[in-house]
């Protein structure tokens, strides 16, 4: 059983949405040129577009999370404002009740003032028209002392009544003035409270509308990008299947144009006649570790190790010819070198596994698990692998 490397996606900065859409449309139409290299170019373009769409979806999801948090904060603020609004509305109700009572009281006072004024006027007219007696007339016309006392008491009663009417009129006028002033203040307070309540409600409504609108737009963008990604993934699977079929067909020929291969009884591969120096160096390095054990992460901390995993093995062999400068994980080989199969060396890479063919021989940790050596003739996985080769080889 082999370990499949996992590594994070290297997210490229998302380009314009139009560029991604155009790439998806071209790939989906199948209008790109044919051939092994161009097929690999299509796969790379699809993977690039896929990465851009994934970045856009991630950005949309972040925006949705932010607006969701904003909506939660707005809801909390709304709850606080609602409490304040309830308090202010209660105040407003109290003020309006007081306002109605004040208006009723003012009306009563105005009626009282009107009645007092009429009573005073009536008394004055009566006194004038009725020839009301004065003190001298009373004394002169009285029949005895008891009659005098009675007449004087009558005069005092009339005077007290007039005085009370005058006081009532004066007090009523002052009360009407005070009540009118209080009424004006209550009306002003009522207007201010109403304005505050309306302003706060409008503020919360505007905030919620803005956040909901942003969330709706982000959800729409993410749904659109997710639909594009689904279409692109389907097309990418078709391209990779086609590339795997081409790679398998090339592997079946055994790279016959190279001029033959040779292997010793120890399971070590010998370079064929005419092989370039770089190929000879890769084969020699592959022989050096061909039977060493598989160790997860082996060959990554340093090229010198007691065992190697799949990408450590390929990195070690290629480094001997100067084709890589440091150990690489399997996913890194998806963009290494040039697209398509090579004449001497072909690397098959995915984000979980990598192996290669060198001069017609398969160099693969899967072969190690099966036969005790990383070298094998034929076999290998092709589906889902990106096909690359070093320049010139």
C-alpha positions in Angstrom: 0.0 0.0 0.0 1.5 3.4 -0.9 1.0 6.7 0.7 -0.6 9.4 -1.4 0.8 12.9 -0.7 -1.6 15.6 0.1 -0.7 19.3 -0.2 -2.8 22.5 -0.1 -4.0 24.1 -3.4 -1.8 27.0 -4.4 -4.5 29.5 -5.0 -3.8 31.9 -7.7 -5.2 35.4 -7.6 -8.6 35.3 -9.3 -8.6 37.1 -12.6 -11.6 38.8 -14.1 -14.7 36.8 -14.2 -14.9 37.2 -17.9 -11.5 35.6 -18.4 -12.5 32.6 -16.4 -15.8 32.3 -18.2 -14.0 32.6 -21.6 -11.6 29.8 -20.7 -14.4 27.6 -19.6 -16.3 28.3 -22.8 -13.3 27.5 -25.0 -12.6 24.2 -23.1 -16.2 23.1 -23.2 -16.4 23.8 -26.9 -13.5 21.6 -27.7 -12.2 24.2 -30.2 -8.6 24.0 -28.9 -6.0 22.4 -31.3 -5.5 18.6 -31.1 -2.3 16.7 -30.3 -0.5 15.5 -27.1 1.0 18.8 -26.1 -2.1 20.8 -26.9 -4.2 18.3 -24.9 -1.9 18.8 -22.0 -2.2 22.6 -22.5 -6.0 22.2 -22.4 -5.7 20.3 -19.1 -3.5 23.0 -17.6 -5.8 25.7 -18.8 -8.8 23.8 -17.3 -6.8 23.3 -14.0 -6.0 27.0 -13.9 -9.6 28.0 -14.5 -10.7 25.5 -11.9 -8.3 27.1 -9.4 -9.6 30.6 -10.2 -13.2 29.4 -9.8 -12.3 27.7 -6.5 -10.7 31.0 -5.3 -13.8 33.0 -6.4 -16.1 30.5 -4.6 -13.9 30.8 -1.5 -14.0 34.6 -1.7 -17.8 34.4 -2.1 -18.1 32.1 0.9 -15.9 34.5 3.0 -18.2 37.4 1.9 -21.3 35.4 2.8 -19.8 34.6 6.3 -18.9 38.3 6.7 -22.4 39.4 5.8 -23.9 36.7 8.0 -21.8 38.0 10.9 -22.9 41.5 10.0 -26.5 40.5 10.0 -26.1 38.9 13.4 -24.5 42.1 14.7 -27.2 44.1 13.1 -29.8 41.9 14.7 -28.2 42.4 18.1 -28.2 46.1 17.4 -31.8 45.9 16.3 -32.7 44.1 19.5 -31.0 46.9 21.5 -32.8 49.5 19.5 -36.1 47.7 19.8 -35.7 47.9 23.6 -34.9 51.6 23.3 -37.8 52.0 20.9 -40.2 50.3 23.3 -39.1 52.6 26.0 -39.4 55.7 23.8 -42.8 54.5 22.5 -44.0 54.1 26.1 -42.8 57.6 26.8 -44.5 58.8 23.6 -47.7 57.1 24.8 -47.5 58.8 28.2 -46.8 62.2 26.6 -49.7 61.8 24.2 -52.0 60.8 27.1 -50.7 63.9 29.0 -51.3 65.9 25.9 -54.9 64.9 25.6 -55.5 65.5 29.3 -53.8 68.9 29.0 -56.0 69.8 26.1 -59.1 68.8 28.0 -58.0 70.7 31.1 -57.3 73.8 29.0 -60.7 73.5 27.5 -62.3 73.3 31.0 -60.3 76.3 32.1 -61.3 78.3 29.1 -64.9 77.5 29.8 -64.5 78.4 33.4 -62.9 81.7 32.4 -65.7 82.4 30.1 -68.3 81.7 32.8 -66.5 83.9 35.3 -66.3 86.7 32.9 -70.0 86.5 32.1 -70.9 86.3 35.8 -68.8 89.4 36.6 -70.3 91.3 33.7 -73.8 90.2 34.8 -73.2 91.5 38.3 -71.8 94.8 37.1 -74.8 95.3 34.8 -77.2 94.3 37.6 -75.6 96.7 40.0 -75.8 99.5 37.5 -79.3 98.9 36.3 -80.8 97.9 39.7 -79.5 101.0 41.5 -77.8 98.9 44.1 -77.8 100.7 47.6 -74.6 102.1 49.0 -73.5 102.4 52.7 -75.0 105.9 53.2 -78.4 104.9 51.7 -78.5 101.8 53.8 -77.9 103.7 57.1 -80.4 106.4 56.3 -83.1 104.0 55.2 -82.7 101.4 57.9 -85.6 100.9 60.3 -83.8 100.2 63.5 -80.5 98.6 64.3 -81.4 95.0 63.3 -82.5 96.2 59.9 -79.2 98.1 59.6 -77.2 95.0 60.4 -79.1 93.0 57.8 -78.6 95.6 55.1 -74.9 95.9 55.9 -74.5 92.1 55.7 -76.2 92.2 52.3 -73.8 94.8 51.1 -70.8 92.7 52.4 -72.2 89.6 50.7 -72.5 91.4 47.3 -68.9 92.7 47.7 -67.5 89.3 48.6 -69.3 87.8 45.6 -67.9 90.3 43.2 -64.4 89.9 44.7 -64.6 86.1 44.3 -65.7 86.5 40.7 -62.8 88.8 40.0 -60.3 86.4 41.7 -61.7 83.4 39.9 -61.3 85.3 36.6 -57.7 86.3 37.3 -56.8 82.8 38.5 -58.5 81.2 35.5 -56.6 83.5 33.1 -53.3 82.6 34.8 -54.1 78.9 34.7 -55.1 79.1 31.1 -51.7 80.8 30.3 -49.7 78.1 32.2 -51.7 75.3 30.7 -51.2 76.6 27.2 -47.4 76.8 27.8 -47.3 73.3 29.2 -49.3 72.1 26.2 -46.9 73.7 23.8 -43.9 72.0 25.6 -45.7 68.6 25.5 -46.4 69.0 21.8 -42.8 69.8 21.1 -41.6 66.7 23.2 -44.1 64.6 21.3 -42.7 65.8 18.0 -39.1 65.1 19.1 -39.8 61.6 20.4 -41.7 60.7 17.2 -38.7 61.9 15.1 -36.2 59.8 17.2 -38.4 56.7 16.9 -38.7 57.1 13.1 -35.0 57.9 12.6 -33.9 54.7 14.5 -36.4 52.5 12.7 -35.2 53.9 9.3 -31.5 53.3 10.4 -32.1 49.7 11.3 -34.2 49.0 8.2 -31.5 50.5 5.9 -28.7 48.5 7.6 -30.7 45.2 7.2 -31.5 46.0 3.6 -27.9 46.7 2.7 -26.6 43.5 4.4 -29.3 41.3 2.9 -28.6 42.7 -0.5 -24.9 42.0 -0.2 -25.7 38.5 1.0 -28.1 37.8 -1.8 -25.5 39.0 -4.4 -22.7 36.8 -2.8 -25.0 33.8 -2.8 -25.9 34.4 -6.4 -22.2 34.7 -7.4 -21.2 31.6 -5.5 -24.0 29.6 -7.1 -23.0 30.8 -10.6 -19.3 30.0 -10.0 -20.2 26.6 -8.5 -22.2 25.7 -11.7 -19.3 26.8 -13.8 -16.9 24.7 -11.7 -19.2 21.6 -12.0 -19.1 22.0 -15.8 -15.4 22.5 -15.9 -14.7 19.5 -13.7 -16.7 17.3 -16.0 -14.7 18.6 -19.0 -11.4 18.2 -17.1 -12.2 14.6 -16.3 -12.8 14.0 -20.0 -9.5 15.6 -20.9 -7.5 13.7 -18.3 -9.1 10.4 -19.4 -8.1 11.2 -23.0 -4.6 12.1 -21.9 -4.3 8.9 -19.9 -5.4 6.9 -22.9 -2.7 8.6 -25.0 -0.1 8.0 -22.3 -1.0 4.3 -22.1 -0.8 3.9 -25.8 2.7 5.5 -25.8 3.8 3.3 -22.9 2.6 0.2 -24.8 5.1 1.0 -27.6 7.9 0.7 -25.1 9.5 3.9 -26.6 10.8 1.6 -29.4 12.5 4.5 -31.1 15.0 4.8 -28.3 17.0 1.7 -29.5 16.3 -1.0 -27.0 16.8 -1.5 -23.2 18.8 -3.8 -21.0 18.5 -5.0 -17.4 20.9 -7.0 -15.3 20.0 -9.9 -13.1 20.0 -7.7 -9.9 17.0 -5.8 -11.2 19.0 -2.8 -12.1 18.4 -1.0 -15.4 21.2 -0.3 -17.9 21.0 2.7 -20.2 20.5 1.8 -23.9 23.1 2.7 -26.5 23.0 6.3 -27.5 21.1 7.5 -24.4 21.9 11.1 -23.5 24.1 11.7 -20.5 21.2 13.0 -18.4 19.3 9.8 -19.0 22.3 7.7 -18.0 22.6 9.8 -14.8 18.9 9.4 -13.9 19.1 5.6 -14.5 22.2 5.4 -12.3 20.6 7.3 -9.5 17.4 5.2 -9.9 19.5 2.0 -9.6 21.1 3.4 -6.4 17.8 3.5 -4.6 15.8 1.0 -6.6 15.5 -1.6 -3.8 15.6 0.7 -0.7 12.4 0.6 1.4 9.5 2.9 1.0 9.5 5.4 3.8 6.8 8.1 4.0 8.5 11.5 3.6 11.8 9.8 2.8 14.0 11.9 0.6 12.3 15.2 1.4 14.3 16.5 4.4 17.5 15.5 2.5 18.3 13.6 -0.7 20.3 11.3 1.5 17.8 8.9 3.3 17.4 5.3 4.4 14.3 5.0 2.2 12.1 7.1 -0.2 8.5 7.7 -0.9 7.2 8.1 -4.4 8.0 11.8 -4.9 11.3 11.4 -3.0 12.3 8.6 -5.3 11.5 10.6 -8.5 13.2 13.7 -7.1 16.3 11.8 -6.2 16.7 10.3 -9.7 16.0 13.5 -11.5 18.3 15.5 -9.2 21.3 13.3 -10.2 21.0 14.8 -13.7 20.4 18.3 -12.5 16.7 18.2 -13.6 15.4 19.3 -10.2 17.3 21.3 -7.5 15.4 20.2 -4.4 13.0 17.4 -3.4 9.5 18.0 -4.7 6.1 16.6 -3.5 4.0 14.8 -6.1 1.6 17.7 -6.8 4.5 19.9 -7.7 5.3 17.7 -10.6 2.0 18.6 -12.2 3.5 21.9 -13.3 7.1 20.8 -13.7 9.0 20.6 -17.0 6.9 20.7 -20.2 3.5 19.2 -21.0 3.1 15.8 -22.6 5.2 12.7 -22.9 9.0 12.9 -23.5 11.2 10.8 -25.8 13.4 9.5 -23.0 11.7 10.6 -19.7 8.0 11.0 -18.9 6.7 11.9 -15.5 3.1 11.0 -14.4 1.9 13.2 -11.5 -1.1 13.9 -9.4 -1.6 15.4 -6.0 -1.4 12.0 -4.5 1.2 10.0 -6.4 4.0 10.4 -8.9 6.1 7.9 -11.0 8.0 8.1 -14.3 9.2 6.2 -17.3 12.9 6.3 -18.2 14.1 4.8 -21.5 11.0 2.6 -21.6 11.3 1.5 -18.0 8.8 2.3 -15.3 10.3 3.8 -12.1 7.5 3.5 -9.4 7.2 2.8 -5.7 4.2 0.7 -6.6 6.5 -1.6 -8.5 8.7 -1.8 -5.4 5.8 -3.1 -3.3 5.0 -5.7 -6.0 8.5 -6.9 -7.1 11.0 -5.5 -4.6 12.5 -3.0 -7.0 11.3 0.4 -8.2 12.0 -0.6 -11.8 9.4 -2.5 -13.8 8.3 -3.1 -17.4 4.8 -1.9 -18.3 2.0 -1.1 -15.9 1.5 2.1 -14.0 -1.5 4.4 -13.4 -2.6 6.8 -16.1 -6.1 8.0 -15.3 -6.1 11.3 -13.4 -2.4 12.0 -13.9 -0.8 15.0 -15.5 1.9 14.0 -18.1 5.1 16.1 -18.1 8.7 15.7 -19.4 12.0 17.5 -19.0 12.8 19.9 -21.8 14.8 18.2 -24.6 14.2 14.7 -23.2 
